[in-house]
Amino acid sequence: MTPGRYALVALVAFAAAFAAVLVARAWLTPPPRVESQVHALLHERLTLDAAQEARIHQLETVFAKRREALEAEMRADNQRLAKAIEVEHGYGPQVAAAVDRSHHVMGQLQKETLQHIFAMRGVLRPDQAAQFDAAIVKALTQPVR
């Protein structure tokens, strides 16, 4: 092969690898979390006044701490589940209890997330709330990629 052919083969291989990375990112990247979509709506698309901004910031600060605590509990639950699996080597009573515990905390996080979303909605004017509701419904009903 001539040096020009080596360069052409290398260029084609690079282009193919680059295209594969782009396709994989488009297909495999998870959709943004509902909270991220709500945050973008609140701070980028809705025109909030200073009082609304301050109240929503306060709600977000309080919720971030609570979410962090619940996520720490879920990590601890995963540790307990791993230990139970290690001990029982199957679906025994310790594994079942660890799964139930993790489901309880996940459910608590979901409930508290919804309470947080409704608290933020309560800060909005009716026209803003209508946009907010539409964005929430869209985020929760969009097809999984």
N, C-alpha and C positions, 0 to 999 in steps of 0.2 A: 504494500500500500504506500501511496505517496503521502508526504506530510500534509498536503491539503485534504486528503481523504480522512486522515486521522483527526484533523481539526473539525471536519464536517461531522464525522461520527460523534465526536465529543460534544459538539454543539447540539446535535439532535438528541443525544442522551440527556444532556442538561435540560433541554426544553421539555422532554418527556417527563423527567423527574419533577420539574417545576410545575408542569400541568397537573401531574398526579397529586402533588401537595395541595394545590389550589382546589382540586375536585374533592379531595379527602376533607379538607377544612370546611368546604361548603356542605358536605353531606354529614360529616361526623360532629361538627360543632353543635352543642346543644343550644336550643333556643334560649334567649335571655330569660332569667327568672322573672316571675310575675312582679316581684318587688322591684326589680331593676326597671321594668317597663313602667310601673307606677311612678317610680322616682323620676324617670325621664319625663313623663307626662306632667307631673307636678312642677318640675323646675325648668322645663324647656318649652312646653306647649301652652300651659295655662299661664295667664298673666295674674300672678298673685300680688296682692298689696303687701305692704311691710308687716302688717299685723298677721296676715295669713302665713307669710314666710316664717315669722317668728314662732307662731303656734305650731306649725308643721315641723319646724326644726326641733322644737322641744319634744314633740311626739316621737320623732325619729330617733332622737338621742336616747330617750327612755326605752323605746322598743329595741334599739340596737343592743343595749345592755342585757335586756331580757332574752333576746334571741341568742346572744352569745352564751348566756347561762344554759339555755335549753340545748344548744348545740354541744356544749361541754358535757351535759348529761347524756346526750346521744353517743358521744365518743366513749364515755365511761360504760354505757350499755353495750357498745360494741366490744369493749374489752371483756366485760362479764360474759358476753355471748361466746367470744373466742375461748375463754377459760372453760366454759361449760362444754363446748365442743371438744376441747382438748381432754377433758375428764371423761365425758360420756361416749365419745366416738359415735354418736348417733343422736336421734331426736328423742332425748329423754326428758325427765322432769326439769332438770336445770336449764337445758336448752329452751324448753317451752317457756319457762318462767322468764328467761332473759329476752326471748322474742316478745313476749307479752309486755314486759317492761319497756322495751324499745318502742313498741307500737303506741304505748300510752304516752310517752314523751313526744313522739312524732305527732300524734293527735293533738297534744297540748300546744305544740308549736303552730300547727295549722290553725287551731282555734284562736290563739293569741295574735297570729298574723292577720286573720280576718277582723278581729276586734281593732287592731291597729289601723287597718285599711278603712274601716268604718269611722274610726275616730278622725282620721285625716279628711274623709269625705265630709264630716260634720263641720269642718272649717271652711268649706267651699260655698260659693254663691250657687244658686240653682242652675245657672247656665254652665258653670264649671263642673258642678256635680253630674250633670247630664253627660258631659264629655268624659268625665272620670268613670262613670258607670259603663259607658260604651267601651272604653279602653280595658276595663277589668273583664268584662264579658268576652271581649276579643282575645285577651291574653289567656283566659281560662279555657276557651273553646277552640283555640287554633290547633290544627292537626299536628301531631308529633312527627318530627322529621326523622 
